[in-house]
Amino acid sequence: MSDRRKFLQRLSTVPVAGAFLTKPEAVQAAPKTRDYFSELGVRTFINAAGTYTTLTASLMPPEVVGAYDYASKHFVSLLELHDKVGERIATLLGAEAAMVTSGAAGAMTCATAACITGADKKAIQQIPDLTGLKSEVIVQKTHRYGYDHAVRSCGVKLIEIETAEELERAANERTAMMLFFNANEPLGKIKAPEFVALGKKLKVPTFNDAAADVPPVENLTRYVKMGFDLVTFSGGKGIRGPQSAGLLFGRKDLIQAARMNTSPNSDSISRGQKVNKEELLSMMVALETYLAKDHKAEWKEWERRVKLIGDSVAGVKSVQTEQWIPEIANAVPHLKIHWDQAQIKLTPQEVMKQLREGKPSIEVSPATDKDNLIIAVWMLQPGEAEVVARRVQAVLKSA
């Protein structure tokens, strides 16, 4: 090969001079951020309602989003990650063992299955056919609720009772579990400590569904300390993890059995309630972040928002406001707004509709009734309380 040809070949591999001078962003423009919801025609809104599943509950803080993104870029053993995340969560909550589930409802199915089958692999494959297995769950009549289908899906029959005496008579060799719905404690005759004591006496595992019951943060450890064998919390409400995740924790043998009854074990009742590596890691980080935050400062900020919105309508004729805190579930400051509907000719539901249909759209609490407009402030983002205040004032004044 001639020297000239060799020179030309070498020259072809050298970048042209202009390439050295071109700015990197000019070579490849940064991708444009897509407004996916706008493309799909899906409405976004200011959340003055609270952590309702149908309204997509809470927003994950940056630390949680970062953990989710981190996990999405790596392959790991799912079983090993389940183990390690469970150990970390159990340590944080002072429990014997813990696991991340597909929401609190997923925890209910796993927990029920665990109480039926234990570690018996044959029984795990058999349910929801409960022939020869424990097949009943005891529940207070006032604790029946819209989520107990997650328990019934295991094939059990719910045995309703009202008093401690009835509970003791109902317990027998078929009893797999005793179910307690934490938010309905005020409605039942058997309170949580007595319910736990009866479970210990009868040697029946007790399960507490406390899905929406943080804050206060102390609730995360209160019920295992009280003696419940299993406890669940939603991951995507007050803890602000992924909405599709939840926590189940308590007795080590029952958590191990619950793990056997769910993904990635293929022949199990909860195989379809899969939890991926992103949810596992980000749920752990959500719990760490939640436990570390300044809860007193956060509470003061919620009270500030309630006062701000309340003050904005204080001068509107006949309007009265008060701060309201639910007794158990979603036990955070809310604003109740009441007015004389003879003077302001709108019902609370009509105000709710106007807020929803305005711009920006605002969702208020579904607890709004015929007499009171109820606004939850704890899911508002910075600056949104001011927007809600202006809009509510404008709607009431216009009427």
C-alpha positions in Angstrom: 0.0 0.0 0.0 1.4 3.4 -0.9 2.3 6.0 1.7 -0.4 8.3 0.3 -3.1 5.7 0.7 -2.0 4.9 4.3 -2.1 8.7 5.1 -5.6 9.1 3.7 -6.9 6.0 5.7 -5.4 7.5 8.9 -6.9 10.9 8.1 -10.4 9.3 7.7 -10.4 8.3 11.4 -9.7 11.8 12.7 -12.7 14.0 13.6 -13.1 17.0 11.5 -12.1 20.3 13.2 -15.6 21.5 13.5 -16.5 18.6 15.7 -14.1 19.7 18.4 -15.7 23.1 18.4 -19.4 21.9 18.5 -21.1 22.1 21.8 -22.3 18.7 23.1 -25.9 19.9 23.2 -25.8 20.9 19.6 -24.8 17.3 18.6 -27.8 15.8 20.3 -30.6 17.9 21.7 -31.9 17.0 25.1 -35.1 15.0 24.8 -38.3 17.0 25.3 -40.2 16.1 28.5 -43.5 14.6 27.5 -46.7 15.6 29.2 -48.1 12.1 29.2 -51.4 12.8 31.0 -52.1 15.7 28.7 -51.4 13.4 25.7 -53.9 10.8 27.0 -56.5 13.4 28.0 -56.2 12.5 31.7 -57.1 15.2 34.1 -54.7 16.2 36.9 -55.8 18.0 40.0 -54.8 19.6 43.2 -55.4 17.0 45.9 -57.4 18.6 48.8 -59.1 15.3 49.3 -56.6 13.0 51.0 -55.0 9.6 50.4 -57.9 7.9 48.6 -56.9 5.1 46.3 -59.2 6.2 43.5 -57.5 9.6 43.6 -54.0 7.9 43.5 -53.4 8.5 47.2 -50.1 10.3 47.9 -47.0 11.5 45.9 -43.7 9.8 46.5 -40.9 12.1 47.8 -37.6 12.5 45.9 -35.8 9.9 48.0 -38.4 7.3 47.2 -38.5 8.1 43.5 -34.7 7.9 43.5 -34.7 4.5 45.1 -37.3 3.3 42.5 -35.2 4.6 39.7 -32.0 3.0 41.1 -33.7 -0.4 41.4 -34.9 -0.2 37.8 -31.3 -0.2 36.5 -30.1 -3.4 38.2 -30.8 -7.1 38.2 -30.9 -8.8 41.7 -32.2 -12.0 43.2 -35.8 -11.2 44.1 -35.9 -13.6 47.0 -32.7 -12.2 48.4 -34.0 -8.6 48.1 -37.3 -9.7 49.8 -35.2 -11.1 52.7 -33.0 -8.1 53.1 -35.7 -5.5 52.8 -37.9 -7.5 55.2 -35.1 -7.6 57.7 -34.5 -3.9 57.5 -38.2 -3.0 57.8 -38.7 -5.4 60.8 -35.8 -3.7 62.5 -37.3 -0.2 61.9 -40.7 -1.3 63.3 -39.5 -3.5 66.2 -41.2 -6.6 64.7 -40.0 -10.2 64.5 -40.3 -10.1 60.7 -41.8 -8.1 57.9 -42.5 -8.1 54.2 -43.5 -5.7 51.4 -46.9 -6.7 49.9 -49.1 -5.5 47.0 -50.8 -2.9 49.1 -52.7 -3.6 52.4 -55.3 -5.7 50.5 -52.5 -7.9 49.3 -51.3 -8.2 52.9 -54.7 -9.3 54.0 -54.8 -12.2 51.5 -51.2 -13.3 52.3 -51.8 -13.0 56.0 -55.0 -15.1 55.9 -53.4 -17.7 53.8 -50.5 -17.9 56.2 -52.8 -18.5 59.1 -54.5 -21.3 57.2 -51.5 -23.1 55.8 -48.5 -22.3 57.9 -45.5 -23.8 56.0 -47.4 -26.8 54.7 -46.6 -26.8 51.0 -49.5 -29.1 50.2 -52.0 -26.8 51.9 -50.4 -23.8 50.1 -51.2 -25.4 46.8 -54.6 -26.5 47.9 -56.3 -23.2 48.9 -58.9 -21.8 48.3 -60.1 -25.4 48.6 -60.1 -25.7 52.4 -61.1 -29.3 52.7 -59.4 -30.6 55.8 -57.9 -27.2 56.6 -58.9 -24.4 58.9 -61.7 -22.5 57.2 -63.1 -19.8 59.5 -62.1 -16.2 60.4 -63.8 -14.5 63.3 -64.7 -10.8 63.0 -66.8 -8.4 64.9 -70.0 -7.6 63.0 -69.2 -3.9 63.1 -65.8 -4.6 61.5 -67.2 -6.0 58.3 -66.1 -3.7 55.5 -65.4 -3.2 51.9 -62.0 -4.8 51.9 -62.7 -8.1 53.7 -63.1 -9.7 50.3 -59.3 -10.0 50.4 -59.7 -12.3 53.3 -62.6 -14.2 51.8 -60.7 -14.9 48.6 -58.8 -17.5 50.5 -62.0 -19.5 50.8 -62.7 -18.8 54.4 -66.1 -18.1 56.0 -66.3 -15.0 58.1 -68.0 -15.7 61.5 -69.6 -12.5 62.8 -69.7 -11.9 66.6 -70.4 -8.9 68.8 -69.3 -9.6 72.3 -66.3 -11.3 73.9 -68.5 -14.1 75.1 -69.7 -14.7 71.5 -66.2 -14.7 70.3 -65.1 -17.4 72.8 -68.0 -19.6 71.8 -67.3 -19.1 68.1 -63.6 -20.2 68.3 -63.0 -23.8 67.5 -60.6 -26.1 65.6 -61.7 -24.6 62.3 -60.7 -21.0 63.3 -57.7 -19.8 61.3 -57.6 -16.1 62.3 -59.3 -13.2 64.1 -59.7 -10.1 61.9 -59.7 -6.6 63.4 -60.4 -3.5 61.3 -58.6 -0.7 63.2 -60.6 2.2 61.8 -63.8 0.7 63.2 -62.5 0.2 66.7 -64.9 2.8 68.1 -67.9 0.9 66.6 -67.1 -2.5 68.1 -67.8 -3.8 71.6 -64.4 -5.5 71.8 -61.5 -3.0 71.8 -58.0 -3.8 70.5 -56.3 -4.8 73.7 -59.1 -7.2 74.7 -59.2 -8.6 71.2 -55.5 -9.4 71.4 -55.9 -10.9 74.8 -58.7 -13.2 73.6 -56.6 -14.3 70.7 -53.8 -15.2 73.0 -56.2 -17.1 75.3 -57.7 -19.0 72.4 -54.4 -19.5 70.6 -55.8 -17.9 67.5 -53.6 -15.5 65.4 -54.9 -11.9 65.5 -54.6 -9.6 62.4 -55.0 -5.8 62.5 -55.8 -4.0 59.3 -54.5 -0.5 60.0 -54.1 0.5 56.4 -54.9 4.2 56.6 -53.8 4.8 60.2 -50.6 6.8 60.0 -50.2 9.5 61.1 -49.6 9.4 64.0 -46.2 7.8 63.4 -46.5 5.9 66.7 -49.2 3.7 65.2 -46.5 1.9 63.2 -45.2 0.2 66.3 -48.2 0.4 68.6 -50.1 -2.6 67.5 -47.2 -5.2 67.5 -46.3 -3.9 70.9 -50.0 -4.4 71.9 -49.6 -8.0 70.9 -51.3 -8.4 67.4 -49.7 -11.3 65.6 -49.9 -9.6 62.2 -50.4 -5.9 61.2 -50.7 -4.2 57.8 -50.4 -0.6 56.7 -50.8 0.8 53.2 -47.5 1.9 51.7 -48.9 4.6 49.4 -50.9 6.7 51.9 -49.3 8.5 54.9 -45.9 6.7 54.4 -45.8 7.9 50.8 -44.3 4.9 49.2 -45.6 3.4 45.9 -49.4 3.2 46.0 -49.3 -0.4 44.9 -47.1 -1.4 47.9 -48.0 -2.2 51.5 -46.4 -3.5 54.8 -47.1 -6.7 56.6 -45.3 -7.5 59.8 -45.5 -9.4 63.0 -44.8 -13.0 64.0 -41.8 -14.5 62.2 -43.4 -17.9 61.5 -46.5 -16.2 60.0 -44.5 -13.8 57.9 -42.5 -16.8 56.5 -45.7 -18.6 55.7 -47.1 -15.4 54.0 -44.0 -15.3 51.9 -44.6 -18.9 50.8 -48.2 -18.0 49.8 -47.2 -15.2 47.3 -45.0 -14.3 44.4 -42.5 -15.4 43.2 -43.8 -18.8 44.3 -45.8 -19.9 41.3 -48.4 -22.2 42.8 -49.8 -19.9 45.5 -53.0 -18.0 46.2 -51.2 -14.6 45.9 -48.9 -15.3 42.9 -50.7 -12.6 41.0 -50.0 -10.0 43.8 -46.4 -9.6 42.6 -44.1 -7.0 44.2 -41.2 -6.0 42.0 -37.7 -4.9 43.0 -38.5 -1.2 42.5 -41.4 -1.4 44.9 -39.5 -3.4 47.5 -36.6 -1.0 47.6 -38.6 2.2 47.4 -41.1 1.0 50.1 -38.1 0.5 52.4 -36.8 4.0 51.7 -40.3 5.5 52.1 -40.5 4.0 55.6 -37.0 5.2 56.5 -37.9 8.7 55.2 -41.2 8.8 57.0 -39.8 7.8 60.3 -37.0 10.4 60.1 -39.1 13.4 59.3 -40.0 16.2 61.7 -43.6 15.2 62.4 -44.3 18.1 64.7 -43.2 20.6 62.1 -45.3 18.8 59.5 -48.4 19.0 61.7 -47.9 22.7 62.3 -47.7 23.2 58.5 -51.0 21.4 58.1 -52.6 23.6 60.7 -51.3 26.7 58.9 -53.0 25.5 55.7 -56.3 24.9 57.5 -56.2 28.4 59.0 -55.2 30.0 55.7 -58.1 28.5 53.8 -60.5 29.1 56.7 -59.5 32.7 57.0 -60.0 33.2 53.2 -63.8 32.5 53.6 -64.3 34.0 57.1 -65.7 37.2 55.7 -68.3 35.5 53.4 -71.8 35.9 54.8 -73.0 33.0 57.0 -69.8 30.9 56.6 -68.5 29.1 59.6 -65.2 27.0 59.7 -63.6 24.6 62.1 -60.6 22.4 62.2 -61.6 18.7 62.3 -59.4 15.7 62.9 -60.9 12.2 62.3 -60.6 9.9 65.3 -58.5 7.2 63.7 -58.1 6.8 59.9 -56.6 9.9 58.2 -56.2 11.4 61.6 -54.8 14.7 60.4 -56.1 18.3 60.4 -59.0 18.9 57.9 -61.1 22.0 57.4 -64.9 21.9 57.7 -66.8 24.7 56.0 -70.4 25.2 56.8 -72.8 27.9 55.5 -76.5 28.8 55.5 -77.7 27.4 52.2 -80.6 29.9 52.3 -78.0 32.7 51.9 -75.4 30.9 49.8 -77.5 29.0 47.4 -75.1 26.1 46.8 -74.9 22.7 48.5 -71.4 21.4 49.5 -71.7 18.8 46.7 -72.3 21.6 44.2 -69.2 23.5 45.5 -67.3 20.2 45.2 -68.4 19.9 41.5 -67.4 23.5 40.7 -64.0 23.0 42.2 -63.5 19.8 40.3 -64.6 21.3 37.0 -62.6 24.5 37.3 -59.0 25.3 36.4 -56.9 24.1 38.0 -59.1 21.2 39.0 -59.4 20.7 42.8 -60.6 17.5 44.5 -61.9 17.9 48.1 -62.7 15.2 50.6 -65.3 12.5 49.7 -66.4 12.9 53.3 -68.1 16.1 52.2 -71.8 15.8 53.1 -75.0 17.7 52.7 -74.0 20.2 55.4 -70.2 20.5 55.3 -67.5 21.0 52.6 -64.5 19.1 53.9 -61.0 19.9 52.8 -57.9 17.8 53.5 -54.6 19.7 53.4 -52.0 17.1 54.0 -51.5 16.1 50.3 -51.3 19.7 49.1 -48.0 20.7 47.5 -46.2 23.9 48.3 -48.3 26.9 47.2 -51.5 24.9 46.6 -53.2 25.9 49.8 -53.2 29.4 48.6 -54.8 28.3 45.3 -57.4 26.3 47.1 -58.2 29.3 49.4 -58.7 31.6 46.4 -60.9 29.2 44.6 -63.2 28.2 47.5 -63.6 31.9 48.4 -64.5 32.8 44.8 -67.1 30.0 44.5 -68.8 30.8 47.8 -68.8 34.6 47.0 -70.2 34.1 43.6 -73.3 32.4 45.1 
